[in-house]
């Protein structure tokens, strides 16, 4: 939390932002943004917060609930598969982060700490003068980004659970839309559903959607 403390000492409000689902072949990309509360800086919670990929699912869920009670404000934004296909994953990644930060509300942050993304800077009408810092492996180095990564991951996992109920054959509740061997086999057997990203390999040249799924 060193960088956050530095900005706080200057009277600046810090927003962390990160995404989940960039590399999946199905489902949305999800971004979360959080503004940490300096008053809770001493909480033991932050010692447990880490890059969401390093945490077990049950721990992530517990931390996500706790984070919601220890931040000033937080938000989540999604970009759907069809939009990803239309604008590309880099722009979709950027857009999800922009929307999550915008949804925090005007005047809620002065500095943005972001995990590394290709398209930069972010376009922020809510805080056009905000300092922006993108940091390689930021979700493993800065608590505000790690907190955002946890919220994004937990929210996306819940979305994928709902998609699993709609399309159980693809195992979205287990693979979260990533291309596992079982997922690939099911794609080969019946083709993609409406939640697959058709611009992603190996889907770009695959067969059209099944009519039963399109309904």
C-alpha positions as CSV (number, residue, x, y, z in Angstrom):
1,X,0.0,0.0,0.0
2,X,3.1,2.3,-0.2
3,X,2.1,4.1,-3.4
4,X,-1.5,4.6,-2.1
5,X,-0.1,6.0,1.1
6,X,2.1,8.4,-0.8
7,X,-0.9,9.8,-2.7
8,X,-3.0,9.9,0.4
9,X,-0.3,12.0,2.1
10,X,-0.7,14.5,-0.7
11,X,-4.5,14.6,-0.1
12,X,-5.2,12.6,-3.3
13,X,-7.9,10.0,-3.7
14,X,-6.8,6.8,-5.3
15,X,-8.8,4.5,-7.6
16,X,-7.5,1.0,-8.5
17,X,-8.8,-0.7,-11.6
18,X,-8.3,-4.2,-13.2
19,X,-10.1,-6.6,-15.5
20,X,-11.0,-10.3,-15.6
21,X,-11.6,-12.5,-18.6
22,X,-9.4,-11.0,-21.2
23,X,-8.0,-14.3,-22.4
24,X,-11.3,-16.3,-22.4
25,X,-13.0,-17.4,-25.6
26,X,-16.4,-17.0,-24.2
27,X,-18.2,-14.6,-21.9
28,X,-17.7,-10.9,-21.3
29,X,-14.6,-9.0,-20.2
30,X,-15.3,-7.5,-16.8
31,X,-13.5,-4.5,-15.1
32,X,-13.8,-3.3,-11.5
33,X,-12.7,-0.1,-10.0
34,X,-12.4,0.8,-6.3
35,X,-11.5,3.9,-4.2
36,X,-9.9,2.7,-1.0
37,X,-10.7,4.4,2.2
38,X,-7.6,5.8,3.9
39,X,-9.3,5.4,7.3
40,X,-9.2,1.6,6.8
41,X,-5.6,1.5,5.8
42,X,-4.6,-0.4,9.0
43,X,-7.2,-3.1,8.5
44,X,-5.8,-6.7,8.4
45,X,-8.0,-7.2,5.3
46,X,-5.4,-5.6,3.1
47,X,-2.7,-8.1,4.2
48,X,-4.9,-10.8,2.7
49,X,-5.7,-9.0,-0.6
50,X,-3.6,-10.3,-3.5
51,X,-3.8,-10.8,-7.3
52,X,-7.1,-12.7,-7.7
53,X,-5.5,-15.4,-9.8
54,X,-3.4,-16.4,-6.7
55,X,-6.5,-16.9,-4.5
56,X,-8.8,-19.9,-4.0
57,X,-12.4,-19.2,-5.2
58,X,-13.9,-19.3,-1.6
59,X,-11.2,-16.9,-0.3
60,X,-11.9,-14.5,-3.3
61,X,-15.6,-14.4,-2.5
62,X,-15.0,-13.7,1.2
63,X,-12.5,-11.0,0.4
64,X,-14.8,-9.4,-2.2
65,X,-17.6,-9.1,0.4
66,X,-15.1,-7.6,2.9
67,X,-13.6,-5.2,0.3
68,X,-17.1,-3.8,-0.3
69,X,-17.3,-2.7,3.3
70,X,-13.8,-1.1,3.4
71,X,-13.8,1.1,0.3
72,X,-15.3,4.5,-0.3
73,X,-17.0,3.4,-3.6
74,X,-16.6,0.6,-6.1
75,X,-18.1,-0.4,-9.4
76,X,-18.1,-3.1,-12.1
77,X,-18.5,-2.8,-15.8
78,X,-18.8,-5.5,-18.6
79,X,-18.2,-5.6,-22.3
80,X,-20.2,-8.4,-24.0
81,X,-18.7,-10.9,-26.5
82,X,-20.3,-9.3,-29.5
83,X,-18.9,-6.0,-28.6
84,X,-15.5,-7.6,-28.1
85,X,-15.7,-9.1,-31.6
86,X,-16.7,-5.7,-33.0
87,X,-14.1,-3.5,-31.4
88,X,-11.3,-5.9,-30.5
89,X,-10.1,-7.2,-27.1
90,X,-7.6,-4.3,-26.5
91,X,-10.3,-1.6,-27.0
92,X,-12.8,-3.7,-25.0
93,X,-10.3,-4.0,-22.1
94,X,-9.8,-0.3,-22.2
95,X,-13.6,0.4,-22.5
96,X,-14.5,-1.8,-19.5
97,X,-12.0,0.0,-17.3
98,X,-13.2,3.4,-18.5
99,X,-16.8,2.5,-17.8
100,X,-15.9,1.1,-14.3
101,X,-14.1,4.3,-13.4
102,X,-16.8,6.5,-14.9
103,X,-19.4,4.6,-12.8
104,X,-17.5,5.6,-9.6
105,X,-18.9,9.1,-10.1
106,X,-17.5,12.5,-10.8
107,X,-15.2,13.8,-8.1
108,X,-14.5,10.5,-6.4
109,X,-10.8,10.1,-7.4
110,X,-7.7,12.0,-8.4
111,X,-5.3,9.2,-9.3
112,X,-5.8,6.0,-11.2
113,X,-3.6,2.9,-10.6
114,X,-4.2,0.3,-13.3
115,X,-2.8,-3.1,-14.1
116,X,-0.9,-3.0,-17.4
117,X,-3.1,-2.7,-20.6
118,X,-2.1,-2.0,-24.2
119,X,-4.5,0.8,-25.0
120,X,-3.6,3.8,-22.9
121,X,-4.4,6.3,-21.5
122,X,-8.0,5.9,-20.4
123,X,-10.6,8.4,-21.4
124,X,-12.3,9.6,-18.3
125,X,-15.0,12.3,-18.5
126,X,-15.6,11.9,-14.7
127,X,-12.0,12.9,-13.9
128,X,-10.3,14.3,-17.0
129,X,-7.4,15.7,-14.9
130,X,-6.8,12.5,-13.0
131,X,-3.2,11.2,-12.9
132,X,-3.0,7.8,-14.6
133,X,-0.4,5.1,-13.8
134,X,-0.4,1.7,-15.5
135,X,1.8,-0.8,-13.8
136,X,3.1,-4.2,-14.9
137,X,1.9,-6.9,-12.6
138,X,0.1,-4.2,-10.7
139,X,-2.4,-6.6,-9.3
140,X,0.4,-8.3,-7.4
141,X,2.1,-5.1,-6.3
142,X,-0.6,-2.6,-5.3
143,X,-3.6,-3.3,-3.0
144,X,-6.0,-1.0,-4.8
145,X,-5.4,-2.9,-8.1
146,X,-5.6,-6.2,-6.3
147,X,-8.9,-5.3,-4.7
148,X,-10.3,-4.4,-8.1
149,X,-9.0,-7.6,-9.6
150,X,-10.8,-9.6,-6.9
151,X,-14.1,-7.8,-7.4
152,X,-13.8,-8.2,-11.2
153,X,-13.0,-11.9,-11.0
154,X,-15.8,-12.7,-8.5
155,X,-18.4,-10.7,-10.5
156,X,-17.3,-12.5,-13.7
157,X,-17.4,-15.9,-12.2
158,X,-21.0,-15.3,-11.1
159,X,-21.9,-14.2,-14.6
160,X,-20.2,-17.4,-16.0
161,X,-22.2,-19.5,-13.5
162,X,-25.4,-18.0,-14.9
163,X,-24.2,-18.7,-18.5
164,X,-23.5,-22.3,-17.4
165,X,-27.2,-22.7,-16.5
166,X,-28.1,-21.5,-20.0
167,X,-25.4,-23.5,-21.9
168,X,-24.4,-26.4,-19.6
169,X,-22.7,-28.4,-22.3
170,X,-19.8,-26.0,-22.5
171,X,-18.9,-26.2,-18.7
172,X,-18.7,-22.4,-18.2
173,X,-19.2,-23.0,-14.5
174,X,-15.8,-24.8,-14.4
175,X,-13.7,-23.3,-17.2
176,X,-15.1,-19.7,-16.9
177,X,-15.0,-19.5,-20.7
178,X,-11.4,-20.4,-21.1
179,X,-10.4,-23.0,-23.7
180,X,-9.8,-26.2,-21.8
181,X,-9.5,-29.5,-23.5
182,X,-13.1,-30.4,-22.6
183,X,-14.4,-27.0,-23.7
184,X,-12.5,-27.4,-27.1
185,X,-14.0,-30.9,-27.5
186,X,-17.5,-29.6,-27.0
187,X,-16.9,-26.8,-29.5
188,X,-15.8,-29.3,-32.0
189,X,-18.8,-31.4,-31.4
190,X,-21.6,-28.8,-31.6
191,X,-20.1,-25.5,-32.5
192,X,-20.1,-22.2,-30.5
193,X,-23.0,-20.6,-28.7
194,X,-24.0,-16.9,-28.6
195,X,-21.6,-16.2,-25.7
196,X,-18.5,-17.3,-27.6
197,X,-16.1,-14.7,-29.0
198,X,-16.1,-15.4,-32.7
199,X,-13.1,-13.2,-33.4
200,X,-10.9,-15.4,-31.1
201,X,-8.9,-18.4,-32.3
202,X,-9.9,-21.1,-32.9
203,X,-13.4,-19.9,-33.3
204,X,-12.9,-17.3,-36.1
205,X,-13.0,-20.0,-38.9
206,X,-15.4,-22.4,-37.2
207,X,-18.9,-23.4,-38.1
208,X,-21.9,-21.0,-37.6
209,X,-23.9,-21.0,-34.4
210,X,-26.3,-23.9,-33.8
211,X,-29.9,-22.8,-34.6
212,X,-31.0,-24.4,-31.3
213,X,-28.7,-22.2,-29.4
214,X,-29.5,-19.0,-31.3
215,X,-33.1,-19.4,-30.1
